[in-house]
Amino acid sequence: MKVIRARNVNDAFLLGIDLFQDPRNFREQESRNGTTFESLEPVTTVYEKPWERVLLLKIRDANPFFHFIEGLWMLAGRNDLEPLTRYVKSMEDFSDDGETLWGAYGWRWRTYFGRDQLKTVIEMLRKNPNDRRCVLQMWDAYDDLDKNSKDVPCNTTIYFKIRDEKLHMTVCNRSNDMLWGAYGANAVHMSMLQEYIAGHLEVSMGTYRQVSDSFHVYHNEVWERVKDVEIDPLTYSSLKNPYDTLDGIAYTNFITKPEVFDWELDRFFHIHPEDMASYDDDTWDNPAFKNIAVPMVKAFNAHKKRDYELAYGEVMRILPNDWMTACFDWIKKRDLSWTLNNKKGDMYGK
């Protein structure tokens, strides 16, 4: 078992790249989605500060809008495709029917097995903070095993426990692409789940561990872009973490009023993104919406319309500096690319 101990997802990302730079650590392995480099043994990632969930390394160019909105989509227990394709159109490639996602985690947390597992876990830990039976299930042995589907759960089981008044979480994963999954979407979604449950229990977030059985990278353009980032493991601990460069307080809880959080989740997804401009940020109670998601949606709407002055203005309304910085960098790159392409078009009379 390989263990990657990291302060946050940015640390883990660099250490993961380092793992795949040494051919003694992996093998070339074919998969249904193409050739991979696969770790010779399972990899456990240990996050010391899982609330530092935003990948701020510009070379990766992760989509922060998609990551956060999909995290809320999961907490809402949804499996409909449309809220996601607005931010990443290629999500439709994982749908069997063009309308839903079979392996949607939130749907399985809250509906699929005939009960709301999140509510049950919260109730169990309220009654007995020492409980060791809080197992959140995502894999259905009857319907998932040998199923012909584009999308069966990669994350299969999650364990929760409280120790020293902190909620610790261990996620088990059968197949984990490092770039898009482990240190992309998973670090955001699962830590949001951890914070959601910790918020309802009024305890702090503890350690987040992700156990990845098949830990791999695909031979794609993202890997080509990041593979040559070099670190020296002997001096790595002295490198400046991206979170240390942020001005002010980098992190605030996104759930402060758990009693209305689910109601606000439902409200958020019943408002069409194009109509979000008519909703004032202050009409929401939890920071997840008023300080992050609502200005995110407004900024992304402006980006789609190529109104970058408005997009930057909305981005600056995102209060947590980590999400604001990531969204600003993502918008800026698209703004510069669009502007450059239009100037070229003007030069050639297009």
Secondary structure as GFF3:
##gff-version 3
##sequence-region A 1 350
A	DSSP	beta_strand	2	6	.	.	.	ID=ss1
A	DSSP	alpha_helix	9	19	.	.	.	ID=ss2
A	DSSP	three_ten_helix	23	25	.	.	.	ID=ss3
A	DSSP	beta_strand	26	31	.	.	.	ID=ss4
A	DSSP	beta_strand	34	39	.	.	.	ID=ss5
A	DSSP	beta_strand	43	47	.	.	.	ID=ss6
A	DSSP	alpha_helix	64	75	.	.	.	ID=ss7
A	DSSP	alpha_helix	82	85	.	.	.	ID=ss8
A	DSSP	three_ten_helix	89	94	.	.	.	ID=ss9
A	DSSP	alpha_helix	105	107	.	.	.	ID=ss10
A	DSSP	pi_helix	108	112	.	.	.	ID=ss11
A	DSSP	alpha_helix	117	127	.	.	.	ID=ss12
A	DSSP	beta_strand	135	137	.	.	.	ID=ss13
A	DSSP	beta_strand	155	163	.	.	.	ID=ss14
A	DSSP	beta_strand	166	177	.	.	.	ID=ss15
A	DSSP	pi_helix	178	186	.	.	.	ID=ss16
A	DSSP	alpha_helix	187	201	.	.	.	ID=ss17
A	DSSP	beta_strand	204	218	.	.	.	ID=ss18
A	DSSP	alpha_helix	221	226	.	.	.	ID=ss19
A	DSSP	three_ten_helix	236	238	.	.	.	ID=ss20
A	DSSP	three_ten_helix	242	245	.	.	.	ID=ss21
A	DSSP	alpha_helix	258	270	.	.	.	ID=ss22
A	DSSP	three_ten_helix	273	278	.	.	.	ID=ss23
A	DSSP	three_ten_helix	281	283	.	.	.	ID=ss24
A	DSSP	alpha_helix	287	287	.	.	.	ID=ss25
A	DSSP	pi_helix	288	293	.	.	.	ID=ss26
A	DSSP	alpha_helix	294	304	.	.	.	ID=ss27
A	DSSP	alpha_helix	308	315	.	.	.	ID=ss28
A	DSSP	alpha_helix	321	347	.	.	.	ID=ss29
###
